[in-house]
Amino acid sequence: MAQRIREDGLEVYGFGTAKTPQSFQQACTRFFDVAALASDNNGTGSDDSSKPIDTELLDVLGAAFKASKRDEEGYADLSELGQRAKAVSSFAARNYGYTRLSDLIRAIPNFEVKTGADGRLAVKRLR
């Protein structure tokens, strides 16, 4: 049903848990893991460095970084990276327990975040 609605050009927002079938999650424009939303620490994000890094998350962010335009130092605009990640999956920082994409990226040791001269955040993949 979700796929059929998307075929009509409408956005589909799905809600569920990690047990939700992958086919439904991918059929949605955006899928929200309500378990991650519930454990969000009242909107402050999470800085639990003992959490294992999700390999699927790294794949999505890595592909989005590769597709993004980068400056001479190798930094890509954080908002572009987020848009590209959302375009290919039901990616949302909230699904991983963070309220903002910048907080999620800062928690991943594979990426470095800096503030550009224009005040916008830029991200660089380290490994």
N, C-alpha and C positions, 0 to 999 in steps of 0.2 A: 504494500500500500504506500509506504514512504517513497519508494522508487517511482511509483506511478504519479504521485503528487509532484515530485521533482521534475519528471518528464514534462509536466504542464507548466514548468517555469516558476513554480512557487518554492519558497524556502521551507525546509522541513527541520524542525528542532526536535531532537530526541532526548529523552531523559531516562536514565537507568543506572545500573551498577556495572562493575567489571564483568559480571556474569552475563550481561546482555549479549546476544549473538552478534558476532562481528559483522555479519551481513547487514543487520539492521543499523549498526553504528555507521557503517560506510554508506548506507543508503541515505542517511540524514545529511543535510547541509552542515549542521553542527550537532554534535552529541555531547551532552553534559553528564558526567559521572556524579550522581548525587551523593555518593559516599565521599568523594573528594571535596564536594562543596560543604558537607556537614563537618568535615574535619579541618576546616580552613582557618582555625585559630582566630575567629572573629574578624576576619578581613586583614590580618596583619601579614599573611603569607607564612611560609614555613622556612626555618633555617636549620632544620635537622639534617646535618651533614652525613648522618649515618644511613640515610635513605639510599637504597640502590638506585642507580640511574637506569631508567627504562630505555632499552635498546630501540624500541619502536619510536620513542620520542626523539632520540638522537638521530635516527634515520630521517624522520620528518624534518627536523630542524636543519640537519646537514644538507638535505636536498633543497630546502628553501634557501639556505645560505648560498649554495652553488648557483642557484638560479637568480640570485639577487645581484644588482649592480654594486661593484665595490670601488672604493677610492684607491689612490696610489699606495696607501699603507695596507690595503687588504680589508678594510672595514666596510660593512654594509649597513644601510639604514635599518634600525631595529623595526620600524613600522612596516617597511617593505618585507622584511623577513617574516613578520607575523602575518601579513596579508597572503604571502605565498604559501605559508604553512596551512592557513585556513582554506586556501583554494584547493588543496589536494587531499585534505582529510578533515575530520571533524575536530581539528585541533582547537583547544582553548586552554589557556594557562590555568584556569580554575579546575580543569580536569586533573591537574597535578598538584592541587592544594595551594596555588598562588593566585593572588588577585590581579597581578600585573605581569605581563610578559617579561618586563625588565627584571623583576624579582626572580622569575623562573630561570632566565638565562644566566643571571649572576650566580645562581645556586649550582649551575652545571660547570664543572671544571674544564670542559672542552671549549668554552667560549669566554671571551673577554669583552667587557662593555666599557665604552668611554663616552664622554660627552663631547660633541663636536663644537666647533667655533660658533655655530648657529644655535647651540643649545639643544640640539636633537641628539638622541642616543644612537650610537653606532656599535655594531658587534663584529667581532672577528673570531673565526674558528681557529683554535690552537692546535687541535689534533683530530 
